[in-house]
Amino acid sequence: MEGMEAKVRKWGRSIGIVIPVEIAEKEKIKVNDNVEIFIRKKSNAIRETFGTLRLKEPTEKILKEIDKDLWHD
């Protein structure tokens, strides 16, 4: 079993995934063969690891306060 990344492309009214020839040859996949595919959308590994940052104050307000502090020094 081979793992790979692929870009989903429009193919008529459907979408398709291209299997690189190197993998097709290694796995002996030919036209009209039936294959089993496990699909998992690629996601942001950093977000999965650390989660999403939630601030108590809106970012815009925090930036304005930083600007005030910098101009008063």
C-alpha positions in Angstrom: 0.0 0.0 0.0 1.4 3.4 -1.0 0.6 6.8 0.5 0.7 10.0 -1.5 -0.6 13.6 -1.7 -2.7 14.6 -4.7 -4.5 17.6 -5.9 -8.2 17.2 -6.7 -9.1 18.4 -10.2 -12.3 19.1 -12.1 -13.0 16.3 -14.6 -16.2 17.1 -16.5 -19.0 17.3 -14.0 -17.0 15.2 -11.5 -13.7 15.6 -9.7 -10.7 13.3 -10.0 -7.3 12.5 -8.5 -4.3 11.6 -10.7 -2.1 8.7 -9.6 1.5 9.4 -10.5 3.0 6.9 -12.9 5.7 5.9 -10.4 3.1 4.7 -7.9 0.9 3.1 -10.5 3.9 1.1 -11.7 5.1 0.2 -8.2 1.6 -1.0 -7.3 1.0 -2.6 -10.7 -2.1 -0.5 -11.3 -3.5 -0.6 -14.8 -6.4 1.1 -16.7 -9.7 -0.4 -15.6 -8.3 -2.0 -12.4 -10.4 -1.6 -9.3 -8.5 0.1 -6.5 -9.4 0.9 -2.9 -8.8 4.5 -1.8 -8.8 6.0 1.7 -9.4 9.7 1.6 -8.4 12.2 4.3 -8.4 15.9 3.5 -5.0 17.5 4.2 -5.2 20.0 7.1 -3.1 22.4 9.0 -0.8 20.3 11.2 0.1 23.2 13.5 -3.6 23.9 14.2 -4.2 20.2 14.9 -1.3 20.1 17.3 -1.8 23.3 19.2 -5.5 24.2 18.6 -6.9 27.5 17.7 -5.9 30.7 19.6 -8.9 32.4 21.1 -8.3 36.0 22.3 -10.4 37.8 24.9 -10.0 41.1 23.1 -10.4 41.6 19.3 -7.1 41.7 17.5 -7.8 45.2 16.2 -8.2 46.5 19.7 -5.0 44.8 20.9 -3.0 46.3 17.9 -4.4 49.8 18.7 -3.2 49.5 22.4 0.2 48.4 21.2 0.4 51.4 18.9 -0.5 53.7 21.7 2.1 52.2 24.0 4.8 52.6 21.3 4.0 56.2 20.5 4.0 57.3 24.2 7.5 56.0 25.0 
